[in-house]
């Protein structure tokens, strides 16, 4: 869906395919009798997850930016049975708005977990191929170091065939901290889920668009205690989320929620108890 348009920019949110994750893991210490009222659950205690991406068409400079590339389709029968991946990829989502993989010039990874960068490569027989041949890929250096030096706690989330071919082909740009990669696009470190997690802030005139990644994966994660058990540094997540949500109110940001199955965008307000909530 298109969320912004002027003579220089067009912004879209697309879905690269849905899947399912364990509901308890997605809400950490929050008990099911609370989070279970907020989102549907299947018989395996899983909740529906999208892979929403922000597409930024910079018409003036002839660049197309994409934030994350979804799950991809390189999974075994066992993995498909666990996660129930939808038979759809980010390429299908781009096709719906008239963009082909070769048109994409810049890809920003929030982090390198398989559900955020899996769509960057594909299998052709037994060979791995890069899906976006003309793109360069922006990754926080801290995230890259975590991805190539895994440990037992995070190893299952990092699949090297998703990102190593990009580095081998010289397509990776490693950045340090807050970085402006175009006049209107900034990379904002938002550690917590991983040490090198980043979010993307787009400013066009007085309009702000914030792609939160796994800092705030769905609208149900707006309350600050609602933090995933997948987060390696949950206290950091809470601290940064508080800061970001307050800034989102102060400057009227539109947030893009990467994993929200039915509400991909929204704005933040305070409720009667001075807690963060979705407007409307």
C-alpha positions in Angstrom: 0.0 0.0 0.0 1.2 3.5 -0.7 1.6 5.6 2.4 3.2 8.8 0.9 3.6 10.6 -2.4 4.9 13.9 -3.7 6.9 15.0 -6.7 10.2 13.5 -5.4 9.2 10.5 -3.3 6.8 7.6 -3.2 6.7 5.4 -0.1 5.0 2.0 0.0 4.6 -0.8 2.6 4.6 -4.3 1.1 4.3 -7.7 2.6 6.8 -10.4 1.6 4.9 -13.3 3.1 3.4 -14.4 6.4 4.5 -17.0 8.8 3.8 -18.1 12.4 5.9 -17.8 15.6 5.3 -19.0 19.2 3.1 -16.5 21.0 4.8 -16.9 24.4 8.2 -16.2 22.8 6.9 -13.1 21.1 5.7 -11.6 24.4 8.4 -12.7 26.9 7.3 -12.2 30.5 3.8 -11.0 29.6 1.4 -13.9 30.5 -0.8 -15.5 27.9 -4.0 -14.4 29.7 -3.0 -10.9 28.7 -1.4 -11.1 25.3 -3.8 -13.8 24.2 -6.7 -11.3 24.3 -4.8 -9.1 21.8 -4.0 -11.5 18.9 -5.3 -14.8 17.5 -3.5 -18.0 18.4 -3.5 -21.3 16.6 -3.7 -24.7 18.2 0.1 -24.8 18.5 0.1 -21.5 20.5 1.5 -19.6 17.5 0.5 -16.1 16.3 0.4 -14.8 12.7 3.4 -12.7 11.6 3.9 -10.6 8.5 7.2 -9.6 6.9 6.4 -6.0 6.0 9.0 -3.9 4.3 9.2 -0.2 3.5 9.9 0.8 -0.1 11.2 4.3 -0.7 11.3 5.5 -4.3 13.6 8.5 -4.6 12.4 9.8 -8.0 14.8 12.7 -8.1 17.9 10.6 -7.7 16.5 7.4 -9.4 17.1 5.2 -6.4 14.8 2.6 -4.8 15.4 1.7 -1.1 14.1 -1.4 0.5 14.1 -2.2 4.2 14.7 -5.9 5.0 13.9 -8.7 2.6 11.6 -11.1 4.5 11.9 -14.8 4.9 12.8 -15.9 1.4 12.1 -19.5 0.4 15.2 -21.6 1.1 13.7 -23.7 3.9 13.5 -27.4 4.5 10.3 -29.3 5.0 10.9 -29.4 8.7 11.4 -25.6 8.9 8.3 -25.0 6.8 6.2 -27.3 9.1 7.5 -25.3 12.2 7.1 -21.8 10.9 4.3 -22.3 8.2 5.9 -20.0 5.8 3.5 -18.5 3.2 4.4 -19.3 -0.4 5.2 -15.6 -1.1 8.4 -13.7 -1.1 9.5 -10.0 -1.1 9.9 -10.3 -4.9 6.1 -10.9 -5.1 5.4 -7.9 -2.8 7.6 -5.7 -5.0 5.9 -7.0 -8.2 2.6 -5.8 -6.8 3.8 -2.2 -7.0 5.6 -2.6 -10.3 9.2 -3.0 -9.1 11.5 -5.8 -10.2 14.6 -7.0 -8.2 17.0 -5.4 -10.6 15.4 -2.0 -10.0 16.3 -2.0 -6.3 19.5 0.1 -5.6 19.8 0.1 -1.8 18.7 -2.4 0.8 18.9 -1.7 4.5 18.9 -4.6 7.0 17.6 -3.9 10.5 19.5 -7.0 11.4 20.5 -10.4 9.9 18.0 -12.8 11.4 16.5 -15.1 8.7 13.1 -13.5 8.7 14.7 -10.1 7.9 17.3 -11.0 5.3 16.3 -14.4 4.0 14.9 -13.0 0.8 18.3 -11.5 -0.2 19.4 -14.8 -1.8 17.7 -17.8 -3.4 18.5 -21.4 -4.5 19.0 -22.2 -8.1 19.4 -26.0 -7.9 22.3 -26.3 -5.4 23.7 -22.8 -6.1 23.0 -19.7 -4.1 22.1 -16.6 -6.1 21.7 -13.0 -5.1 18.1 -11.8 -5.6 18.9 -8.1 -6.0 21.9 -7.9 -8.3 22.2 -4.1 -8.4 21.8 -3.3 -4.8 24.2 -2.4 -2.0 23.3 -3.5 1.5 23.7 -1.5 4.7 24.4 -3.3 7.9 25.6 -2.1 11.3 29.2 -3.4 11.9 28.2 -4.7 15.3 25.4 -6.7 13.7 27.8 -8.2 11.2 30.2 -9.2 13.9 27.4 -10.9 15.9 26.2 -12.7 12.7 29.6 -14.2 11.9 30.6 -15.0 15.5 27.5 -16.7 16.8 26.9 -18.5 20.1 24.4 -21.1 21.3 21.8 -18.4 22.1 21.6 -16.8 18.7 23.0 -19.4 16.2 19.6 -20.6 14.9 18.6 -17.1 13.8 21.6 -16.4 11.6 21.8 -18.4 8.4 25.0 -17.5 6.6 23.6 -18.3 3.1 21.3 -15.3 3.6 24.2 -12.7 3.9 27.7 -14.1 3.2 27.2 -14.1 -0.6 26.5 -10.4 -0.4 29.8 -9.8 1.4 31.7 -12.1 -1.0 30.4 -10.1 -3.9 31.5 -6.8 -2.3 27.9 -5.5 -1.9 27.9 -4.9 1.9 28.4 -1.4 3.4 29.2 -1.7 7.1 28.2 1.4 9.1 29.0 2.6 12.6 26.2 4.1 14.7 23.8 6.7 13.4 24.4 7.2 9.7 22.7 9.2 7.0 22.8 7.2 3.8 20.7 9.8 1.8 19.5 13.3 2.5 16.2 12.0 3.8 17.1 8.5 5.2 19.0 7.9 8.4 20.0 4.6 10.1 19.2 4.7 13.9 20.9 2.2 16.2 18.2 0.6 18.3 20.0 -2.2 20.1 18.1 -4.6 22.3 16.8 -7.3 20.0 20.4 -7.7 18.9 23.5 -5.6 19.7 23.6 -4.2 16.2 19.9 -3.8 15.5 19.0 -0.6 13.6 15.8 1.1 12.6 15.3 3.5 9.7 14.0 7.1 9.9 12.8 8.8 6.7 12.2 12.6 6.9 10.4 14.3 4.0 9.6 17.9 4.8 7.6 17.8 8.0 6.7 14.1 7.6 8.5 11.4 9.5 8.4 7.6 8.8 10.0 5.2 11.2 10.6 1.5 10.3 11.0 0.0 13.7 12.1 -3.5 12.8 12.1 -5.8 15.8 12.3 -2.9 18.3 8.5 -2.8 18.0 7.6 -5.7 15.8 3.8 -5.3 16.0 1.3 -2.8 17.4 0.7 -5.2 20.3 4.3 -4.5 21.4 3.8 -0.8 21.9 3.5 -1.1 25.7 7.0 -0.9 26.9 7.0 -4.1 29.0 5.9 -6.1 26.0 9.3 -7.3 24.9 10.1 -10.5 23.0 12.0 -13.3 24.7 14.0 -13.4 21.4 15.6 -10.1 22.5 19.2 -10.7 23.7 19.2 -7.4 25.7 15.6 -6.8 26.9 16.4 -4.1 29.3 18.0 -2.1 26.5 14.9 -2.7 24.3 12.7 -1.2 27.0 15.0 1.9 27.4 15.3 2.6 23.7 11.6 1.9 23.0 10.6 4.5 25.6 12.8 7.1 24.0 11.7 6.3 20.5 8.0 6.3 21.3 8.2 9.6 23.0 10.0 11.1 20.1 7.3 9.6 17.8 4.7 11.5 19.7 6.6 14.7 19.8 7.2 14.8 16.1 4.1 12.8 14.9 6.0 10.0 13.3 4.3 7.3 11.3 5.6 4.0 12.5 5.9 0.9 10.3 5.5 -2.4 12.2 7.4 -5.1 10.4 5.7 -8.1 11.7 2.1 -6.8 12.2 -0.3 -9.1 10.3 -3.2 -6.6 10.1 -1.9 -3.1 11.1 1.3 -2.3 9.3 1.4 1.4 10.1 0.2 3.8 12.8 0.8 6.7 15.0 1.5 6.8 18.8 -0.4 8.7 21.5 -0.6 8.6 25.3 -3.7 7.1 26.9 -5.4 8.3 30.1 -2.8 6.6 32.2 0.0 8.3 30.3 1.0 5.0 28.6 1.9 4.6 25.0 -0.9 3.4 22.7 -1.8 3.3 19.0 -3.8 6.2 17.8 -7.4 5.4 16.9 
